């Protein structure tokens, strides 16, 4: 077994695994780091092993595109997250209640997917109390700021990001599915690339202040309006990953959501998948 260290959104975490596991982790290479004397304590530590199912009580199941994540707990209070693809188990993540120390038992079926899911879960849970949120979003950078596109699956987040890159000079893709946002001590929200980017391989260790958050909806026209107060909060909340029935995590995410809704411009864009939509959005949110 070998230990390696990674930093995402300025949070350090440690993975202990066999070399064969690290060989599958190419998307994590830009985030790998070496420990120094002044390195912070790890956000969490994960040990990866081959193993069998564990007995647990189910709490909730989330399903999307053939993937299931079943959340639960053991009799002694540890958290469990089982990943299934098309009904077949890929792995079981067993964690301490504060998500700082965990073990992933791999079944041998789709081990890379199980590992990615486990690390996303641990990062989202452990960082929630540190002003950090893992988003379901596409994000681009332009002129030193990040612009986040939110919406339900299939609403065109990736398409809108592509339109910015095609028609707006200087636009770069930071992440296409799971960026992280962190509220800094001065109250400024920063968005970060992560090792998780959905179907588009974009694993960049980059960051910048959030310039705007845009909730997308498909429509036969292009129209954009500013959201404020409760409407801005409601637009942001569904795109953030977290175990909201855990009071401590829910409180941490609530603080982050409040900070974002109060300090970052939030917009709603009804749009077509065309150049005009990208230019309308860009001209409005960067003004």
Backbone as CSV, one residue per row, in Angstrom:
resi,resn,N_x,N_y,N_z,CA_x,CA_y,CA_z,C_x,C_y,C_z
1,UNK,0.838,-1.200,0.000,0.000,0.000,0.000,0.876,1.254,0.000
2,UNK,0.394,2.279,-0.636,1.136,3.531,-0.766,0.201,4.690,-0.465
3,UNK,0.747,5.761,0.116,-0.042,6.961,0.383,0.327,8.070,-0.583
4,UNK,-0.693,8.759,-1.104,-0.477,9.941,-1.919,-1.423,11.040,-1.459
5,UNK,-1.029,12.283,-1.767,-1.735,13.436,-1.231,-2.192,14.341,-2.383
6,UNK,-3.355,14.954,-2.196,-3.972,15.764,-3.248,-4.594,17.012,-2.631
7,UNK,-4.657,18.073,-3.424,-5.303,19.309,-2.980,-6.343,19.724,-4.004
8,UNK,-7.594,19.887,-3.551,-8.694,20.377,-4.376,-9.374,21.511,-3.621
9,UNK,-9.519,22.655,-4.270,-10.115,23.843,-3.643,-9.394,24.198,-2.346
10,UNK,-8.075,23.993,-2.349,-7.202,24.291,-1.214,-7.469,23.399,-0.011
11,UNK,-8.150,22.266,-0.235,-8.350,21.257,0.801,-7.451,20.069,0.504
12,UNK,-6.653,19.668,1.482,-5.747,18.531,1.349,-6.476,17.240,1.723
13,UNK,-6.282,16.176,0.927,-6.769,14.860,1.343,-5.751,13.798,0.953
14,UNK,-5.835,12.639,1.626,-4.857,11.565,1.498,-5.556,10.275,1.057
15,UNK,-4.926,9.560,0.133,-5.435,8.277,-0.332,-4.355,7.225,-0.109
16,UNK,-4.737,6.100,0.481,-3.838,4.955,0.647,-4.395,3.812,-0.181
17,UNK,-3.594,3.305,-1.102,-4.073,2.270,-2.014,-2.901,1.550,-2.649
18,UNK,-3.206,0.490,-3.377,-2.189,-0.213,-4.148,-1.829,0.606,-5.390
19,UNK,-0.652,0.353,-5.922,-0.183,1.069,-7.105,-1.152,0.910,-8.276
20,UNK,-1.773,-0.248,-8.380,-2.702,-0.476,-9.486,-3.883,0.492,-9.453
21,UNK,-4.268,0.947,-8.275,-5.350,1.940,-8.150,-4.866,3.294,-8.623
22,UNK,-3.688,3.699,-8.189,-3.163,5.009,-8.587,-2.932,5.086,-10.095
23,UNK,-2.652,3.966,-10.706,-2.454,3.960,-12.156,-3.726,4.327,-12.907
24,UNK,-4.880,4.180,-12.274,-6.157,4.535,-12.891,-6.574,5.976,-12.605
25,UNK,-5.761,6.701,-11.870,-6.161,8.018,-11.365,-5.498,9.160,-12.123
26,UNK,-5.475,9.060,-13.447,-4.850,10.112,-14.235,-5.494,11.469,-14.062
27,UNK,-6.804,11.500,-13.814,-7.502,12.773,-13.640,-7.129,13.479,-12.344
28,UNK,-6.458,12.777,-11.436,-6.044,13.378,-10.160,-4.616,13.925,-10.198
29,UNK,-3.866,13.583,-11.235,-2.451,13.976,-11.294,-2.253,15.492,-11.171
30,UNK,-3.066,16.348,-11.822,-2.851,17.790,-11.669,-3.048,18.295,-10.239
31,UNK,-3.672,17.482,-9.386,-3.989,17.910,-8.026,-3.090,17.237,-6.989
32,UNK,-2.155,16.402,-7.445,-1.283,15.700,-6.518,-0.257,16.667,-5.944
33,UNK,0.108,16.452,-4.683,1.036,17.340,-4.004,1.914,16.529,-3.055
34,UNK,2.943,17.156,-2.539,3.799,16.562,-1.521,3.547,17.275,-0.197
35,UNK,3.603,16.523,0.888,3.418,17.139,2.194,4.622,17.988,2.554
36,UNK,4.335,19.129,3.175,5.392,20.020,3.661,5.192,20.241,5.151
37,UNK,6.176,20.878,5.764,6.100,21.101,7.209,4.879,21.926,7.594
38,UNK,4.468,22.817,6.695,3.345,23.697,7.012,2.037,23.234,6.356
39,UNK,1.994,21.992,5.872,0.777,21.485,5.258,-0.344,21.403,6.291
40,UNK,-1.561,21.749,5.896,-2.688,21.654,6.836,-3.049,20.200,7.112
41,UNK,-3.842,19.999,8.145,-4.346,18.656,8.404,-5.249,18.231,7.256
42,UNK,-5.229,16.961,6.887,-6.076,16.527,5.767,-7.563,16.729,6.061
43,UNK,-8.282,17.102,5.023,-9.733,17.182,5.124,-10.292,15.794,5.411
44,UNK,-9.731,14.778,4.740,-10.105,13.397,4.997,-8.996,12.478,4.515
45,UNK,-9.051,11.234,4.982,-8.146,10.181,4.529,-8.991,9.000,4.067
46,UNK,-8.630,8.432,2.905,-9.357,7.301,2.349,-8.403,6.140,2.112
47,UNK,-8.792,4.957,2.583,-8.066,3.728,2.301,-8.886,2.899,1.321
48,UNK,-8.242,2.430,0.250,-8.938,1.682,-0.795,-8.469,0.228,-0.752
49,UNK,-9.433,-0.708,-0.618,-9.111,-2.128,-0.541,-10.124,-2.919,-1.373
50,UNK,-9.802,-4.162,-1.667,-10.795,-5.085,-2.206,-11.603,-5.623,-1.031
51,UNK,-12.911,-5.771,-1.216,-13.716,-6.232,-0.088,-15.116,-6.618,-0.485
52,UNK,-15.858,-7.033,0.503,-17.224,-7.491,0.300,-18.214,-6.499,0.881
53,UNK,-19.495,-6.758,0.641,-20.561,-5.891,1.124,-20.552,-5.826,2.650
54,UNK,-21.077,-4.723,3.160,-21.201,-4.528,4.598,-22.682,-4.375,4.927
55,UNK,-23.088,-4.877,6.087,-24.482,-4.727,6.503,-24.738,-3.286,6.931
56,UNK,-25.818,-2.708,6.436,-26.159,-1.340,6.825,-27.642,-1.094,6.627
57,UNK,-28.130,-0.046,7.262,-29.526,0.366,7.153,-29.625,1.452,6.088
58,UNK,-30.444,1.236,5.080,-30.602,2.217,4.000,-31.378,3.442,4.480
59,UNK,-30.936,4.628,4.009,-31.612,5.878,4.341,-32.224,6.531,3.105
60,UNK,-31.482,6.533,1.998,-31.936,7.227,0.799,-31.197,6.668,-0.406
61,UNK,-31.869,6.629,-1.558,-31.240,6.208,-2.809,-31.366,7.321,-3.835
62,UNK,-30.250,7.652,-4.474,-30.237,8.623,-5.565,-29.881,7.879,-6.845
63,UNK,-30.631,8.138,-7.915,-30.424,7.413,-9.160,-30.378,8.379,-10.328
64,UNK,-29.416,8.150,-11.241,-29.302,8.974,-12.445,-28.531,8.214,-13.513
65,UNK,-29.138,8.053,-14.683,-28.511,7.449,-15.856,-27.862,6.096,-15.542
66,UNK,-28.609,5.226,-14.870,-28.120,3.883,-14.593,-27.263,3.746,-13.354
67,UNK,-26.936,4.873,-12.719,-26.113,4.843,-11.510,-26.971,5.084,-10.280
68,UNK,-26.735,4.284,-9.258,-27.404,4.476,-7.978,-26.354,4.701,-6.896
69,UNK,-26.621,5.639,-6.001,-25.837,5.788,-4.778,-26.807,5.615,-3.621
70,UNK,-26.590,4.575,-2.835,-27.469,4.260,-1.716,-26.789,4.715,-0.431
71,UNK,-27.432,5.622,0.288,-26.882,6.156,1.523,-27.477,5.399,2.712
72,UNK,-26.657,5.168,3.730,-27.145,4.481,4.911,-26.174,4.588,6.064
73,UNK,-26.374,3.734,7.076,-25.484,3.748,8.236,-25.399,2.347,8.825
74,UNK,-24.288,2.076,9.481,-24.090,0.803,10.149,-24.686,0.858,11.559
75,UNK,-24.733,-0.288,12.211,-25.277,-0.350,13.568,-24.466,0.486,14.550
76,UNK,-23.162,0.650,14.286,-22.327,1.437,15.196,-22.201,2.898,14.773
77,UNK,-23.023,3.354,13.810,-23.100,4.782,13.498,-22.220,5.259,12.374
78,UNK,-21.505,4.385,11.689,-20.703,4.824,10.553,-21.598,5.057,9.330
79,UNK,-21.199,6.006,8.483,-21.945,6.282,7.260,-21.518,5.315,6.162
80,UNK,-22.481,4.901,5.335,-22.213,3.983,4.234,-22.812,4.557,2.956
81,UNK,-22.028,4.473,1.869,-22.504,4.865,0.540,-22.132,3.725,-0.415
82,UNK,-23.150,3.072,-0.941,-22.933,1.990,-1.896,-23.186,2.504,-3.308
83,UNK,-22.246,2.262,-4.221,-22.402,2.652,-5.610,-22.804,1.449,-6.444
84,UNK,-23.870,1.592,-7.212,-24.320,0.530,-8.117,-24.445,1.079,-9.527
85,UNK,-24.052,0.273,-10.490,-24.246,0.594,-11.905,-25.122,-0.486,-12.507
86,UNK,-26.264,-0.068,-13.047,-27.218,-1.016,-13.648,-27.540,-2.155,-12.696
87,UNK,-27.690,-1.803,-11.423,-28.088,-2.764,-10.403,-26.980,-3.590,-9.798
88,UNK,-25.752,-3.426,-10.267,-24.628,-4.220,-9.772,-23.700,-3.368,-8.913
89,UNK,-23.348,-3.860,-7.739,-22.535,-3.096,-6.799,-21.098,-2.947,-7.279
90,UNK,-20.592,-1.718,-7.196,-19.201,-1.439,-7.556,-18.327,-1.224,-6.329
91,UNK,-18.918,-0.734,-5.228,-18.114,-0.510,-4.034,-18.936,0.019,-2.887
92,UNK,-18.336,-0.067,-1.680,-18.990,0.394,-0.457,-18.033,1.339,0.262
93,UNK,-18.443,2.577,0.441,-17.668,3.565,1.175,-18.181,3.592,2.606
94,UNK,-17.288,3.324,3.569,-17.657,3.317,4.987,-16.842,4.396,5.683
95,UNK,-17.534,5.337,6.335,-16.864,6.521,6.866,-17.248,6.785,8.317
96,UNK,-16.336,7.446,9.021,-16.674,7.972,10.338,-17.769,9.025,10.183
97,UNK,-18.529,9.314,11.243,-19.633,10.261,11.126,-19.223,11.664,10.667
98,UNK,-17.975,12.056,10.904,-17.536,13.388,10.467,-16.846,13.366,9.098
99,UNK,-16.797,12.201,8.453,-16.262,12.034,7.092,-14.773,12.350,6.976
100,UNK,-14.034,12.255,8.056,-12.599,12.529,8.002,-11.766,11.272,7.779
101,UNK,-12.343,10.095,7.994,-11.591,8.845,7.862,-12.524,7.796,7.266
102,UNK,-12.126,7.208,6.140,-13.033,6.301,5.444,-12.268,5.190,4.754
103,UNK,-13.000,4.113,4.460,-12.482,2.976,3.700,-13.423,2.704,2.541
104,UNK,-12.854,2.471,1.373,-13.637,2.072,0.209,-13.350,0.613,-0.081
105,UNK,-14.394,-0.207,-0.040,-14.275,-1.613,-0.402,-14.722,-1.768,-1.857
106,UNK,-13.813,-2.188,-2.713,-14.119,-2.369,-4.127,-14.582,-3.789,-4.406
107,UNK,-15.644,-3.919,-5.205,-16.155,-5.241,-5.554,-15.412,-5.856,-6.735
108,UNK,-14.673,-5.032,-7.482,-14.021,-5.487,-8.704,-14.764,-5.077,-9.953
109,UNK,-15.990,-4.571,-9.798,-16.810,-4.109,-10.924,-16.710,-2.598,-11.013
110,UNK,-16.213,-2.084,-12.142,-16.059,-0.641,-12.384,-15.353,0.060,-11.214
111,UNK,-14.138,-0.372,-10.874,-13.454,0.207,-9.713,-13.171,1.699,-9.852
112,UNK,-12.876,2.166,-11.070,-12.596,3.596,-11.239,-13.824,4.440,-10.931
113,UNK,-14.988,4.010,-11.396,-16.223,4.745,-11.113,-16.523,4.747,-9.616
114,UNK,-16.310,3.613,-8.970,-16.541,3.533,-7.534,-15.610,4.470,-6.776
115,UNK,-14.353,4.535,-7.201,-13.381,5.410,-6.540,-13.747,6.880,-6.742
116,UNK,-14.062,7.254,-7.968,-14.435,8.645,-8.225,-15.657,9.047,-7.401
117,UNK,-16.666,8.182,-7.370,-17.867,8.495,-6.597,-17.555,8.630,-5.109
118,UNK,-16.719,7.728,-4.604,-16.369,7.772,-3.188,-15.652,9.069,-2.839
119,UNK,-14.727,9.483,-3.683,-13.975,10.701,-3.401,-14.848,11.944,-3.520
120,UNK,-15.772,11.951,-4.486,-16.698,13.075,-4.593,-17.588,13.173,-3.363
121,UNK,-18.089,12.028,-2.905,-18.938,12.006,-1.711,-18.166,12.511,-0.501
122,UNK,-16.974,11.966,-0.281,-16.180,12.380,0.877,-15.848,13.864,0.820
123,UNK,-15.443,14.337,-0.364,-15.092,15.751,-0.491,-16.309,16.630,-0.192
124,UNK,-17.454,16.296,-0.775,-18.662,17.108,-0.575,-19.072,17.132,0.892
125,UNK,-19.029,15.983,1.551,-19.466,15.910,2.941,-18.480,16.591,3.890
126,UNK,-17.198,16.256,3.734,-16.203,16.775,4.671,-15.979,18.275,4.514
127,UNK,-16.125,18.788,3.297,-15.840,20.214,3.063,-17.026,21.116,3.350
128,UNK,-18.223,20.539,3.527,-19.427,21.355,3.705,-19.346,22.257,4.919
129,UNK,-18.625,21.829,5.935,-18.509,22.637,7.161,-17.345,23.616,7.077
130,UNK,-16.714,23.692,5.910,-15.576,24.594,5.716,-15.856,25.610,4.601
131,UNK,-17.108,25.991,4.441,-17.461,27.015,3.460,-17.262,26.592,2.029
132,UNK,-17.376,25.301,1.761,-17.103,24.768,0.428,-18.296,23.938,-0.048
133,UNK,-18.578,24.021,-1.350,-19.667,23.242,-1.931,-19.223,22.667,-3.268
134,UNK,-19.584,21.412,-3.502,-19.345,20.764,-4.786,-20.614,20.921,-5.619
135,UNK,-20.470,21.541,-6.791,-21.614,21.885,-7.629,-21.804,20.903,-8.771
136,UNK,-23.047,20.767,-9.221,-23.342,20.148,-10.513,-23.502,21.309,-11.487
137,UNK,-22.452,21.588,-12.261,-22.400,22.822,-13.043,-21.306,22.723,-14.097
138,UNK,-21.483,23.477,-15.177,-20.378,23.753,-16.101,-19.869,25.144,-15.770
139,UNK,-18.562,25.344,-15.858,-18.008,26.658,-15.521,-16.911,27.024,-16.515
140,UNK,-16.957,28.273,-16.971,-15.929,28.806,-17.862,-15.274,29.998,-17.193
141,UNK,-14.075,30.327,-17.648,-13.392,31.524,-17.158,-13.252,32.524,-18.295
142,UNK,-13.332,33.792,-17.937,-13.159,34.886,-18.892,-12.673,36.097,-18.135
143,UNK,-11.552,36.649,-18.589,-10.992,37.871,-17.985,-10.836,37.746,-16.468
144,UNK,-10.375,36.570,-16.020,-10.034,36.388,-14.614,-11.191,36.072,-13.693
145,UNK,-12.379,35.819,-14.250,-13.525,35.449,-13.415,-14.183,34.185,-13.950
146,UNK,-14.881,33.472,-13.054,-15.549,32.241,-13.440,-17.048,32.439,-13.556
147,UNK,-17.630,31.856,-14.593,-19.071,31.975,-14.834,-19.663,30.568,-14.848
148,UNK,-20.597,30.336,-13.906,-21.134,29.016,-13.658,-22.523,28.882,-14.270
149,UNK,-22.748,27.764,-14.969,-24.032,27.495,-15.606,-24.681,26.304,-14.911
150,UNK,-25.844,26.551,-14.314,-26.567,25.538,-13.558,-27.825,25.110,-14.300
151,UNK,-28.408,24.013,-13.855,-29.665,23.548,-14.432,-29.795,22.053,-14.296
152,UNK,-30.998,21.560,-14.490,-31.229,20.129,-14.432,-30.468,19.424,-15.554
153,UNK,-30.255,18.135,-15.376,-29.601,17.352,-16.425,-30.383,17.493,-17.724
154,UNK,-29.657,17.774,-18.807,-30.293,17.901,-20.110,-30.731,19.300,-20.473
155,UNK,-30.485,20.283,-19.599,-30.915,21.647,-19.909,-29.906,22.409,-20.768
156,UNK,-28.714,21.842,-20.981,-27.775,22.479,-21.891,-26.624,23.218,-21.246
157,UNK,-26.218,22.809,-20.038,-25.096,23.469,-19.374,-23.817,23.357,-20.201
158,UNK,-23.504,22.128,-20.618,-22.297,21.913,-21.416,-22.402,22.617,-22.769
159,UNK,-23.584,22.591,-23.356,-23.791,23.250,-24.651,-23.564,24.755,-24.529
160,UNK,-24.091,25.362,-23.476,-23.924,26.809,-23.304,-22.457,27.162,-23.058
161,UNK,-21.765,26.315,-22.288,-20.333,26.543,-22.080,-19.581,26.458,-23.405
162,UNK,-19.960,25.497,-24.262,-19.323,25.367,-25.575,-19.591,26.600,-26.438
163,UNK,-20.790,27.146,-26.353,-21.122,28.339,-27.141,-20.277,29.532,-26.708
164,UNK,-20.051,29.687,-25.421,-19.150,30.749,-24.955,-17.751,30.548,-25.540
165,UNK,-17.265,29.324,-25.486,-15.911,29.054,-25.983,-15.818,29.301,-27.482
166,UNK,-16.881,29.005,-28.216,-16.871,29.151,-29.672,-16.976,30.608,-30.107
167,UNK,-17.816,31.376,-29.419,-18.150,32.708,-29.923,-17.569,33.855,-29.101
168,UNK,-17.088,33.589,-27.891,-16.587,34.665,-27.032,-15.091,34.470,-26.821
169,UNK,-14.317,35.294,-27.456,-12.858,35.167,-27.440,-12.315,35.260,-26.018
170,UNK,-11.391,34.376,-25.711,-10.751,34.371,-24.400,-11.405,33.455,-23.391
171,UNK,-12.531,32.815,-23.750,-13.227,31.914,-22.834,-12.508,30.566,-22.765
172,UNK,-12.359,30.051,-21.546,-11.766,28.722,-21.351,-12.646,27.899,-20.428
173,UNK,-12.740,26.611,-20.710,-13.500,25.705,-19.858,-12.675,25.354,-18.625
174,UNK,-13.253,25.565,-17.440,-12.595,25.193,-16.194,-13.005,23.794,-15.742
175,UNK,-14.296,23.478,-15.902,-14.818,22.177,-15.507,-16.195,22.040,-16.134
176,UNK,-16.564,20.816,-16.522,-17.811,20.645,-17.258,-18.914,19.964,-16.453
177,UNK,-18.644,19.651,-15.180,-19.701,18.953,-14.445,-19.666,19.158,-12.935
178,UNK,-18.474,19.181,-12.330,-18.411,19.210,-10.862,-17.332,20.139,-10.321
179,UNK,-17.450,21.436,-10.547,-16.510,22.371,-9.924,-16.808,22.516,-8.430
180,UNK,-15.852,23.033,-7.696,-16.042,23.334,-6.279,-16.031,24.848,-6.092
181,UNK,-16.844,25.314,-5.160,-16.877,26.742,-4.813,-16.547,26.873,-3.334
182,UNK,-15.677,27.826,-3.017,-15.288,28.035,-1.623,-15.425,29.511,-1.259
183,UNK,-16.049,29.764,-0.121,-16.161,31.117,0.401,-14.908,31.393,1.215
184,UNK,-14.146,32.386,0.789,-12.884,32.692,1.458,-13.118,33.555,2.696
185,UNK,-12.110,33.690,3.564,-12.290,34.470,4.795,-12.733,35.912,4.554
186,UNK,-12.392,36.485,3.397,-12.820,37.854,3.108,-14.221,37.917,2.504
187,UNK,-14.885,36.759,2.415,-16.249,36.723,1.900,-16.361,36.550,0.406
188,UNK,-15.231,36.531,-0.317,-15.256,36.380,-1.774,-15.393,34.897,-2.132
189,UNK,-16.274,34.592,-3.081,-16.480,33.219,-3.541,-15.520,32.911,-4.692
190,UNK,-14.788,31.807,-4.561,-13.879,31.350,-5.615,-14.378,30.011,-6.146
191,UNK,-14.208,29.804,-7.457,-14.566,28.537,-8.081,-13.291,27.828,-8.515
192,UNK,-13.284,26.502,-8.359,-12.086,25.698,-8.584,-12.379,24.541,-9.541
193,UNK,-11.419,24.244,-10.385,-11.463,23.004,-11.132,-11.248,21.837,-10.195
194,UNK,-11.739,20.655,-10.587,-11.622,19.466,-9.749,-11.245,18.253,-10.616
195,UNK,-10.964,17.109,-9.982,-10.683,15.896,-10.765,-11.939,15.242,-11.327
196,UNK,-13.094,15.854,-11.106,-14.361,15.255,-11.527,-15.031,16.182,-12.539
197,UNK,-15.270,15.676,-13.742,-15.795,16.553,-14.789,-16.774,15.839,-15.713
198,UNK,-17.460,14.821,-15.204,-18.494,14.176,-15.995,-17.944,13.516,-17.245
199,UNK,-18.694,13.676,-18.356,-18.325,13.017,-19.605,-17.255,13.777,-20.384
200,UNK,-16.984,15.025,-20.001,-15.967,15.828,-20.679,-14.680,15.821,-19.861
201,UNK,-13.584,15.279,-20.364,-12.340,15.270,-19.587,-11.744,16.672,-19.482
202,UNK,-11.934,17.299,-18.325,-11.394,18.644,-18.083,-10.980,18.698,-16.630
203,UNK,-9.726,18.334,-16.363,-9.245,18.183,-14.992,-8.145,19.212,-14.736
204,UNK,-8.561,20.449,-14.534,-7.614,21.555,-14.414,-7.535,22.040,-12.969
205,UNK,-6.319,22.164,-12.478,-6.089,22.711,-11.146,-5.980,24.236,-11.261
206,UNK,-7.139,24.865,-11.483,-7.206,26.312,-11.695,-8.304,26.877,-10.808
207,UNK,-8.274,28.197,-10.589,-9.293,28.834,-9.766,-9.380,30.313,-10.097
208,UNK,-10.516,30.916,-9.765,-10.709,32.354,-9.930,-11.969,32.766,-9.171
209,UNK,-12.140,34.050,-8.901,-13.371,34.506,-8.247,-14.583,34.228,-9.137
210,UNK,-15.725,33.955,-8.504,-16.952,33.724,-9.253,-17.498,35.069,-9.734
211,UNK,-17.683,35.188,-11.065,-18.223,36.428,-11.614,-19.733,36.446,-11.611
212,UNK,-20.358,35.298,-11.859,-21.816,35.192,-11.877,-22.211,33.736,-11.906
213,UNK,-23.436,33.478,-11.459,-24.057,32.154,-11.534,-25.305,32.298,-12.403
214,UNK,-25.445,31.416,-13.397,-26.554,31.518,-14.345,-27.334,30.205,-14.350
215,UNK,-28.610,30.276,-13.975,-29.502,29.124,-14.049,-30.118,29.088,-15.444
216,UNK,-29.949,27.962,-16.136,-30.422,27.833,-17.508,-31.758,27.105,-17.578
217,UNK,-32.600,27.537,-18.514,-33.833,26.831,-18.864,-33.968,26.851,-20.370
218,UNK,-34.390,25.736,-20.943,-34.633,25.704,-22.383,-35.894,26.486,-22.717
219,UNK,-35.849,27.228,-23.832,-36.991,28.035,-24.253,-36.880,28.309,-25.748
220,UNK,-37.976,28.716,-26.393,-37.926,29.058,-27.823,-37.492,30.499,-28.059
221,UNK,-36.851,31.100,-27.067,-36.403,32.490,-27.158,-35.251,32.675,-26.171
222,UNK,-34.598,33.835,-26.236,-33.512,34.165,-25.317,-33.922,35.345,-24.441
223,UNK,-33.893,35.130,-23.122,-34.277,36.175,-22.176,-33.523,35.943,-20.878
224,UNK,-32.989,37.001,-20.286,-32.235,36.870,-19.044,-32.728,37.876,-18.022
225,UNK,-32.807,37.428,-16.749,-33.223,38.320,-15.679,-32.437,38.029,-14.416
226,UNK,-32.244,39.049,-13.591,-31.502,38.929,-12.340,-32.405,38.349,-11.256
227,UNK,-31.863,37.418,-10.475,-32.563,36.851,-9.325,-31.945,37.394,-8.053
228,UNK,-32.770,37.694,-7.068,-32.266,38.216,-5.808,-32.973,37.547,-4.644
229,UNK,-32.342,37.644,-3.473,-32.960,37.149,-2.257,-33.268,35.668,-2.294
230,UNK,-34.503,35.318,-1.915,-34.926,33.927,-1.851,-34.840,33.257,-3.216
231,UNK,-35.156,33.997,-4.281,-35.115,33.427,-5.628,-33.692,33.031,-5.999
232,UNK,-32.713,33.846,-5.622,-31.312,33.514,-5.899,-30.884,32.284,-5.095
233,UNK,-31.278,32.228,-3.845,-30.962,31.078,-2.986,-31.561,29.807,-3.578
234,UNK,-32.827,29.884,-3.984,-33.525,28.724,-4.531,-32.909,28.258,-5.844
235,UNK,-32.334,29.175,-6.620,-31.701,28.812,-7.888,-30.397,28.061,-7.657
236,UNK,-29.681,28.412,-6.603,-28.364,27.830,-6.330,-28.476,26.465,-5.657
237,UNK,-29.386,26.326,-4.716,-29.431,25.173,-3.818,-29.505,23.813,-4.518
238,UNK,-30.361,23.589,-5.531,-30.473,22.236,-6.091,-29.216,21.718,-6.768
239,UNK,-28.289,22.601,-7.111,-27.082,22.184,-7.822,-25.931,21.823,-6.899
240,UNK,-26.153,21.890,-5.597,-25.093,21.624,-4.633,-25.257,20.233,-4.039
241,UNK,-24.162,19.466,-4.040,-24.184,18.108,-3.505,-24.044,18.127,-1.990
242,UNK,-24.809,17.256,-1.299,-24.663,17.184,0.148,-25.733,16.325,0.785
243,UNK,-25.439,15.826,1.957,-26.359,14.986,2.733,-27.170,15.907,3.634
244,UNK,-28.257,16.440,3.096,-28.952,17.530,3.779,-29.764,17.068,4.987
245,UNK,-29.942,15.760,5.160,-30.610,15.300,6.374,-29.627,15.152,7.535
246,UNK,-28.344,15.427,7.275,-27.343,15.525,8.330,-27.287,16.999,8.751
247,UNK,-27.673,17.289,9.984,-27.841,18.672,10.444,-26.570,19.508,10.281
248,UNK,-25.428,18.940,10.620,-24.175,19.692,10.547,-23.842,20.052,9.101
249,UNK,-24.009,19.101,8.194,-23.744,19.360,6.777,-24.750,20.358,6.228
250,UNK,-26.025,20.175,6.566,-27.059,21.087,6.085,-26.794,22.517,6.537
251,UNK,-26.374,22.688,7.785,-26.083,24.039,8.285,-24.904,24.653,7.539
252,UNK,-23.872,23.835,7.271,-22.716,24.355,6.542,-23.076,24.765,5.131
253,UNK,-23.857,23.947,4.439,-24.274,24.278,3.080,-25.186,25.495,3.066
254,UNK,-26.038,25.608,4.064,-26.931,26.771,4.152,-26.123,28.072,4.252
255,UNK,-25.071,28.060,5.051,-24.224,29.247,5.173,-23.555,29.582,3.838
256,UNK,-23.069,28.554,3.142,-22.432,28.776,1.845,-23.434,29.302,0.829
257,UNK,-24.622,28.710,0.796,-25.666,29.147,-0.143,-26.092,30.579,0.137
258,UNK,-26.220,30.924,1.412,-26.570,32.298,1.772,-25.498,33.271,1.307
259,UNK,-24.236,32.894,1.524,-23.130,33.765,1.122,-23.115,33.961,-0.389
260,UNK,-23.344,32.881,-1.136,-23.362,32.996,-2.598,-24.518,33.860,-3.075
261,UNK,-25.718,33.605,-2.558,-26.897,34.353,-2.996,-26.787,35.831,-2.644
262,UNK,-26.032,36.132,-1.574,-25.913,37.516,-1.153,-24.759,38.274,-1.766
263,UNK,-23.749,37.556,-2.297,-22.542,38.254,-2.763,-22.237,38.053,-4.244
264,UNK,-22.819,37.012,-4.869,-22.553,36.726,-6.275,-23.821,36.983,-7.088
265,UNK,-23.737,37.716,-8.190,-24.927,37.912,-9.028,-25.447,36.581,-9.562
266,UNK,-26.753,36.355,-9.384,-27.398,35.135,-9.857,-28.438,35.521,-10.906
267,UNK,-28.417,34.826,-12.034,-29.289,35.157,-13.153,-30.069,33.926,-13.599
268,UNK,-31.194,34.158,-14.259,-31.949,33.088,-14.901,-31.993,33.371,-16.394
269,UNK,-31.499,32.415,-17.183,-31.462,32.567,-18.636,-32.385,31.556,-19.291
270,UNK,-33.472,32.038,-19.894,-34.272,31.224,-20.812,-33.584,31.303,-22.167
271,UNK,-33.302,30.165,-22.799,-32.468,30.290,-23.988,-32.633,29.177,-25.005
272,UNK,-32.225,29.508,-26.190,-31.999,28.576,-27.285,-30.528,28.159,-27.262
273,UNK,-30.169,27.051,-27.890,-28.760,26.661,-27.963,-28.067,27.338,-29.137
274,UNK,-27.936,28.687,-29.062,-27.384,29.403,-30.206,-26.426,30.511,-29.773
275,UNK,-25.769,31.100,-30.767,-24.792,32.156,-30.516,-25.425,33.343,-29.803
276,UNK,-26.634,33.698,-30.196,-27.296,34.853,-29.596,-27.479,34.681,-28.091
277,UNK,-27.772,33.460,-27.660,-27.942,33.200,-26.228,-26.630,33.421,-25.479
278,UNK,-25.536,32.922,-26.043,-24.233,33.090,-25.400,-23.845,34.561,-25.320
279,UNK,-24.082,35.299,-26.372,-23.701,36.714,-26.374,-24.593,37.526,-25.435
280,UNK,-25.881,37.227,-25.403,-26.771,37.909,-24.465,-26.329,37.655,-23.038
281,UNK,-26.031,36.398,-22.720,-25.594,36.050,-21.377,-24.298,36.756,-21.026
282,UNK,-23.318,36.651,-21.897,-22.015,37.258,-21.629,-22.127,38.766,-21.450
283,UNK,-22.827,39.445,-22.357,-22.926,40.907,-22.286,-23.640,41.360,-21.031
284,UNK,-24.588,40.538,-20.537,-25.344,40.917,-19.356,-24.584,40.646,-18.073
285,UNK,-24.035,39.441,-17.932,-23.453,39.052,-16.637,-22.074,39.623,-16.421
286,UNK,-21.410,40.082,-17.478,-20.068,40.664,-17.319,-20.103,42.187,-17.320
287,UNK,-21.285,42.771,-17.482,-21.389,44.246,-17.568,-21.004,44.898,-16.240
